[in-house]
Amino acid sequence: MEEKNQKMPSILGKKVNLKPLLNNLEELVEEYFKIVNNNLVLRGLGGNKMSLEEVTLFLKECKENPKMLEYLIYERTTDKLMGDIYLKENTGDINLKNAEFGIMIDPDYHKKGYGKESIKLILRHGFEKLDYRLISLSVYKYNTNAINLYKNVGFKIINESIDKENGKEEWIMDIEKECIYNL
Protein backbone atom coordinates (compact mmCIF):
# COMPACT_ATOMS: atom_id res chain seq x y z
CA MET A 1 0.00 0.00 0.00
CA GLU A 2 1.26 3.49 -0.78
CA GLU A 3 2.52 5.71 2.01
CA LYS A 4 -0.90 6.22 3.54
CA ASN A 5 -0.22 9.42 5.42
CA GLN A 6 0.44 11.16 2.10
CA LYS A 7 -2.45 9.70 0.11
CA MET A 8 -5.50 9.54 2.39
CA PRO A 9 -8.01 12.16 1.28
CA SER A 10 -11.18 13.03 3.13
CA ILE A 11 -14.20 11.47 1.41
CA LEU A 12 -17.23 13.73 1.33
CA GLY A 13 -20.78 12.44 0.97
CA LYS A 14 -24.19 14.10 1.20
CA LYS A 15 -24.63 13.27 4.90
CA VAL A 16 -21.16 12.26 6.07
CA ASN A 17 -17.54 13.28 5.85
CA LEU A 18 -15.00 10.47 6.17
CA LYS A 19 -11.80 11.95 7.56
CA PRO A 20 -8.58 9.96 7.72
CA LEU A 21 -7.25 9.09 11.15
CA LEU A 22 -3.94 10.89 10.86
CA ASN A 23 -3.50 13.49 13.57
CA ASN A 24 -5.09 14.97 16.67
CA LEU A 25 -5.74 11.70 18.48
CA GLU A 26 -5.87 13.52 21.81
CA GLU A 27 -8.79 15.64 20.59
CA LEU A 28 -11.00 12.71 19.66
CA VAL A 29 -10.13 9.97 22.16
CA GLU A 30 -12.83 10.86 24.69
CA GLU A 31 -15.55 11.10 22.06
CA TYR A 32 -14.44 7.81 20.47
CA PHE A 33 -14.27 6.24 23.94
CA LYS A 34 -17.98 7.03 24.53
CA ILE A 35 -19.02 5.51 21.20
CA VAL A 36 -16.95 2.33 21.42
CA ASN A 37 -18.19 1.66 24.98
CA ASN A 38 -21.88 2.06 24.14
CA ASN A 39 -23.66 -1.22 25.00
CA LEU A 40 -25.20 -1.59 21.52
CA VAL A 41 -21.83 -0.97 19.88
CA LEU A 42 -20.17 -3.49 22.20
CA ARG A 43 -22.80 -6.08 21.30
CA GLY A 44 -22.12 -5.55 17.59
CA LEU A 45 -18.37 -5.67 18.05
CA GLY A 46 -18.55 -8.64 20.40
CA GLY A 47 -16.03 -7.07 22.72
CA ASN A 48 -15.60 -5.70 26.20
CA LYS A 49 -15.49 -2.14 27.44
CA MET A 50 -12.21 -0.37 26.80
CA SER A 51 -10.37 2.02 29.09
CA LEU A 52 -9.33 5.45 27.86
CA GLU A 53 -5.76 4.18 27.64
CA GLU A 54 -6.83 1.14 25.58
CA VAL A 55 -8.79 3.38 23.18
CA THR A 56 -5.77 5.67 22.82
CA LEU A 57 -3.48 2.71 22.10
CA PHE A 58 -5.99 1.20 19.64
CA LEU A 59 -6.29 4.45 17.66
CA LYS A 60 -2.52 4.91 17.66
CA GLU A 61 -2.04 1.36 16.32
CA CYS A 62 -4.63 1.96 13.58
CA LYS A 63 -2.93 5.20 12.62
CA GLU A 64 0.52 3.58 12.43
CA ASN A 65 -0.49 0.35 10.66
CA PRO A 66 0.57 0.72 7.00
CA LYS A 67 -2.07 -1.81 5.89
CA MET A 68 -4.94 0.00 7.65
CA LEU A 69 -6.95 2.84 6.13
CA GLU A 70 -8.91 4.10 9.13
CA TYR A 71 -11.46 6.86 8.60
CA LEU A 72 -13.52 8.66 11.20
CA ILE A 73 -17.15 9.23 10.27
CA TYR A 74 -18.43 12.75 10.90
CA GLU A 75 -21.94 14.08 10.39
CA ARG A 76 -21.47 16.53 7.56
CA THR A 77 -23.53 19.48 8.80
CA THR A 78 -22.51 19.38 12.49
CA ASP A 79 -19.02 17.84 12.16
CA LYS A 80 -19.90 15.52 15.07
CA LEU A 81 -17.97 12.26 15.34
CA MET A 82 -20.32 9.33 14.67
CA GLY A 83 -17.95 6.38 14.41
CA ASP A 84 -15.29 4.88 12.21
CA ILE A 85 -14.87 2.79 9.10
CA TYR A 86 -11.82 1.02 7.75
CA LEU A 87 -10.25 -1.00 5.00
CA LYS A 88 -7.35 -3.23 5.94
CA GLU A 89 -5.32 -4.63 3.09
CA ASN A 90 -5.17 -8.42 3.12
CA THR A 91 -1.89 -9.78 1.82
CA GLY A 92 -2.89 -13.44 2.09
CA ASP A 93 -3.77 -13.93 -1.59
CA ILE A 94 -1.08 -12.53 -3.90
CA ASN A 95 -3.31 -13.07 -6.95
CA LEU A 96 -6.22 -11.01 -5.64
CA LYS A 97 -5.83 -7.51 -4.23
CA ASN A 98 -8.35 -7.48 -1.42
CA ALA A 99 -9.20 -5.92 1.90
CA GLU A 100 -11.08 -6.49 5.13
CA PHE A 101 -13.81 -3.99 5.98
CA GLY A 102 -15.32 -2.81 9.26
CA ILE A 103 -17.60 -0.07 10.51
CA MET A 104 -18.81 1.23 13.87
CA ILE A 105 -21.56 3.86 14.20
CA ASP A 106 -22.93 5.55 17.30
CA PRO A 107 -26.43 4.07 17.84
CA ASP A 108 -27.89 7.60 17.85
CA TYR A 109 -27.21 7.57 14.09
CA HIS A 110 -28.50 4.08 13.28
CA LYS A 111 -31.23 3.64 10.65
CA LYS A 112 -30.78 7.17 9.30
CA GLY A 113 -28.68 6.41 6.21
CA TYR A 114 -25.30 7.42 7.66
CA GLY A 115 -23.90 3.90 7.76
CA LYS A 116 -25.12 3.05 4.28
CA GLU A 117 -23.62 6.19 2.77
CA SER A 118 -20.35 5.66 4.65
CA ILE A 119 -20.11 2.08 3.40
CA LYS A 120 -20.80 3.09 -0.20
CA LEU A 121 -18.17 5.83 -0.02
CA ILE A 122 -15.45 3.59 1.41
CA LEU A 123 -16.25 0.76 -1.04
CA ARG A 124 -16.02 3.13 -4.01
CA HIS A 125 -12.73 4.43 -2.65
CA GLY A 126 -11.40 0.90 -2.17
CA PHE A 127 -12.44 -0.31 -5.60
CA GLU A 128 -11.81 2.82 -7.69
CA LYS A 129 -8.81 4.47 -6.01
CA LEU A 130 -7.04 1.50 -4.39
CA ASP A 131 -7.97 -1.07 -7.05
CA TYR A 132 -9.16 -3.75 -4.64
CA ARG A 133 -10.87 -6.66 -6.38
CA LEU A 134 -12.68 -8.01 -3.29
CA ILE A 135 -13.67 -6.57 0.08
CA SER A 136 -14.71 -8.90 2.92
CA LEU A 137 -16.19 -8.58 6.39
CA SER A 138 -17.33 -10.72 9.28
CA VAL A 139 -20.52 -10.04 11.21
CA TYR A 140 -22.16 -11.86 14.11
CA LYS A 141 -25.16 -13.89 13.03
CA TYR A 142 -27.39 -12.20 15.62
CA ASN A 143 -26.62 -8.73 14.19
CA THR A 144 -29.48 -8.83 11.69
CA ASN A 145 -29.64 -5.05 11.18
CA ALA A 146 -26.00 -4.98 10.07
CA ILE A 147 -26.44 -8.10 7.90
CA ASN A 148 -29.40 -6.51 6.12
CA LEU A 149 -27.46 -3.29 5.57
CA TYR A 150 -24.48 -5.17 4.15
CA LYS A 151 -26.73 -7.18 1.82
CA ASN A 152 -28.43 -3.97 0.74
CA VAL A 153 -25.15 -2.48 -0.49
CA GLY A 154 -24.15 -5.69 -2.29
CA PHE A 155 -22.29 -7.93 0.16
CA LYS A 156 -23.07 -11.65 -0.14
CA ILE A 157 -22.77 -14.32 2.56
CA ILE A 158 -20.03 -16.70 1.46
CA ASN A 159 -19.25 -18.69 4.58
CA GLU A 160 -19.81 -19.06 8.29
CA SER A 161 -17.25 -19.08 11.04
CA ILE A 162 -16.73 -18.96 14.79
CA ASP A 163 -15.02 -15.91 16.29
CA LYS A 164 -11.90 -17.38 17.92
CA GLU A 165 -11.84 -14.69 20.61
CA ASN A 166 -15.35 -15.20 21.99
CA GLY A 167 -16.86 -18.31 20.35
CA LYS A 168 -19.73 -16.40 18.69
CA GLU A 169 -21.09 -17.53 15.31
CA GLU A 170 -20.49 -15.14 12.45
CA TRP A 171 -21.10 -14.79 8.74
CA ILE A 172 -18.27 -14.03 6.34
CA MET A 173 -19.50 -11.72 3.60
CA ASP A 174 -17.83 -10.19 0.58
CA ILE A 175 -18.40 -7.86 -2.33
CA GLU A 176 -16.52 -7.87 -5.62
CA LYS A 177 -15.35 -4.87 -7.60
CA GLU A 178 -17.87 -5.59 -10.32
CA CYS A 179 -20.67 -4.75 -7.84
CA ILE A 180 -19.50 -1.14 -7.61
CA TYR A 181 -21.79 -0.18 -10.46
CA ASN A 182 -24.76 -0.97 -8.21
CA LEU A 183 -23.58 1.41 -5.46
Disulfide bonds with the S-S distance in Angstrom:
none
